[in-house]
Amino acid sequence: MSITNFKPQIWSARLLVAWRKSLVYGGPMVVNRDYEGEIAESGDVVKITSISDPTISDYVPNSTVITPEELTDAQRNLVIDQSKYWAFKVDDVDKRQAKGNVMPEAMSRAAYRLRDVADQYIAGLYTGVASGNNLGTISVVAATPTDAYDDVLIPLKVTLDDGDCPTEGRYCVVPPWFTGRLLRDDRFVRADASGTTEALRNGFVGRAAGFNIVQSNNTPNPTGDDNVVQAGVNSAISFAEQINKTEAYRPESSFSDAVKGLALYGAKLVRPDGIAIATASQT
């Protein structure tokens, strides 16, 4: 990279694309970006408007007089309350000795670290789940391969079913050890039993009990060997992000090229009944 040919818009776009591609909790399976809007500064507010459900009434031919009802709306705020920066430099000597351009790789690593921080932030929204959708702590016994499927996935599915949660696009985020337990169950391993032959993507590891199963190292760990397994649909959580600034400069204290940037984002659990959680305890 040369300071003279650095184009902030191009590098910001590269970083944003790399960031989005690596997200799990912030990926399209788990969240939506329906209300992203224009983010300019930390503290910006994205307005989320919801409309009341129309009433379904009986119709009698030649008798019913149809009077349209006026729908009401409600507005909630998604606050862009997360501001994260990064800054790194590459010494001129190192740049000459390195094979290839090290700056794109460094930007890619910055995107990966952003993903890690943002995913942890979104994962923490589980605490706002509707009380009836919190299944509490469930033991997953290593000696019983079916525990993960029967005692966690199925109850999560039934909970969402009971709440009339859409069946299309359901996901379930699990920790690596939970995936290991599922891999001992034919209903997860065999394509004819799981119902999919889809390739891996953004942590996607398989399909079971009507869920796209995605794996993350950022599943919340409230205590000991317990991890929060979260299931739901992406309409439940809204996420908005923006690479606000990307600048190249020459630090006065060294002979090097440096890049710094600022990322802004925020997320909101807009439908607490659109997710269900279970605290899986490995025993």
N, C-alpha and C positions, 0 to 999 in steps of 0.2 A: 504494500500500500504506500502511496505517496500522498503527503498532505495536499499537494497541488491538484491531484485528481480525485480527491475524496468527495463523494456525493452523498450527503446525509440521507436523502430520501431513499436511495438505493440500499444503503447499509441498514437503515431502519426497517425497510421492507424485508430484507434478507433475515434479519434478526427476528422479526415478528413471525414470519413464515416458519422458521426453525423452532421458535418457541411454541407455536400452536401445534406443530407436528408432534412434539414430544410430550404434550400434556396428556394426563390420564384423567384426574378429577376435573380438569379444565377442558377436556376434550369433548367433541360433539356427542359422544355417547352419554355423557353425564350431565352436561350443562347446555344451555342455549345462549345465543347472542342476539336474541330478538330485539333487545332494547339498547343496543350498544351506543348508538348516537355518536355525537362528536365530543371527544374528551380533550380538553385543552389544559386543565390544571388539576392538581390534587384538590379534592374537596368538591369537584364538579358533581352534579346530581343528574342521574338518568331517570326520567319519569316513566313509571310503569303503570299503564292504565288497564283496568280490567272491567268487563261489562257483565251485568247481571244476566242470569239465564232466563230465556223466554219461558212463559207458562204454556204448557201443552193442555189444550182443552178439547172437549168433545165437539164434533161437528154434526149437525142434523140438516140434511138437504132441505132446502126451501123454508128453513125455519131459523137457523142460526144467523144472528147478526154479528159480523166480525168487526170487532173494535180493536185496532192495534194498540198494544200497551207501550208505554214509554219505558225504555230500558234505563237503568241507572248505571252510573260508572263510579269506580273508586280508583284512587291514585296512590301508588306507593313509590318510595324513593330508593333508588340504588345509588348509594354514595360511593364515589371513587375515593376510597380512604387509604389505599395502599400505594406508597411511593418507594420505589427501589432503584438504586443506582449501581452502576458498575464502572470501573476505570482500570485500564491496564496499558502497559507500554511494551514495545519491542525495541531493544537496543539496536542501533545501526549495524554494529559488528555482528550480532547474532542474526540479524535479518539477512546479511550478506552470506553468512556461513550456512544458514538453513536451506534445505532443499525444498523448493516450492514456497508459496506465500503463507506465512504463519498467521497473518491477520484473520483470514476467513475461518481458520480452525479455532482461533481464540474467540471470535464472535459466536461460533457454534457452541463453544463451551459456555459462554455467557448465557446463551439461550437455554442451555440445559440447566444451568443453575437457577435461572429465573423460573423455569418450569417447576423445579423442586420446591422453591419457596411458595410459588402461587398455588401449587397443588396442596401443600400443607394448609394453606389458608382456606381453600375451598373445602377441604376435607373436614375442617373444624366446624362447618355449618351444620353438621349432623345434630348438634345439640338443640337445634330448633325444631326437630321432628315432632309431629303430632304425638301426644302422649300415648294414644292407643296403638301407634305404630312402632313403639319401642318394645322389643321382645325381651329385653333384659339379657342376663348372662346365660349362655348355653355352653355346656361342656362338649368338646369335640375330642373323643377318646382315640388315641393313636391306634389302639388294638382293634377298633371297630371302624373299618373303612367306610361304612355307610353313614356314619354320624354327620359328616359335613353336608351331605345331600339331604338326608332325611330330617335332621334336627335343626338345620339352619336354612338351607335354600327353600325347602318346601314350606315351612312356616312363614318365611318372608313373602313367598308367592301368595299364599292364602291371605295374609294380611293385606297385601295390595289388592287382591281380588275382592275381598270384603269391602274395601273402600272405593270400589269402582274405578280404580286406577287403570288407565289404558294398558292393554297388553302389548301393543306394538312398541318396539324399541326399548324394552326393559333391559336394564343393566344390573350388574352386581359387582361391586369392587371388593376384592379379597386380598389378604396378605399372602406372600409366597408360601408360608407353611400350610395355609388352607388349600392352596392349589395342589400342594403335594398330597394332601389327604384326598382331594377329589380325583387325582390321577390313579388312585387305587380302586376307584369305583367304575365299573364298566359303563354306567349310564353317562359318565363324563368322557371316558376315553374313546369308546366306540362311536363312529360316525352314525351308524344306524340307530344307536340308542340315544345319542345326544341331539340328532336332528340337524347337523351342520357339517360342512367340510370347508368352512371359510378359513382364509389365511390369517396369520397373526397380524395385528395392527394396534399400535398405541396401547400396548399392554394386554390386548385381547388374547385370551388363552383357550377359549372354548365356549360351548353353550350347554346349559343344563337348566332344567326346571323352568323353561321359558325365559331365561336370562342370558344376555351376552355377558360372559364372565371376563372381567378385566382385572389384572393384577397390579398392585402398587405397593411400594415400600413405605408409602405415606399414609397407610390406613391408621387412624388414631389408635393410640396405645394407652388407654386410661390407667391401666395398672398391670404389673407383672407380665404374664404371658397372654394377656387378653388383647384382642384387636376388634375394632368396630367394623363389622361387615355391613356395607350400605347397599341397598337395592332401590330402584325406582325408575323414573322416566326423566328425560332431560328437560321437560317443560317445568320441572319443579324448581330448578336453580338457574338463575340468570347470571351471566358473567360478562363483564366488559373490560377490555384492556386496550392500551395504546402505548406504543413507543413514542414518548413525548419529545425527547431530544436525543440526538446522536451527534457528537462533535469530535473532530480530530484536531490534535494540537501537538506542538513540540514543547515538552517540558523544559524549563530553564535549567534544571539541575542535572540534565543528562543529554546525551546525543541519542535520541530515540524518537520514534513515532508513538503517539498515545491516542487512545480512544476512550471517551466517557459517554455514558448514556443514562437516560432516566426513563423508567417504565412506570406507568400508572395503571391501576386496575381496581376492580371492586366486584363483589358477588353478593347475591341475596337469595335466600331460600324463600321463594315467593309462594310456593304451595307446600306447606309442611306435611300435608297428607299425600304428597306425591313421592315421598321416600319412606322406606321402612328400614330399621336397623336392628341388628342383633350383636351383642358383644360375645364373640367366639373365644372361648377359653381352651387353649390346647393342653390336654392332660394325657 
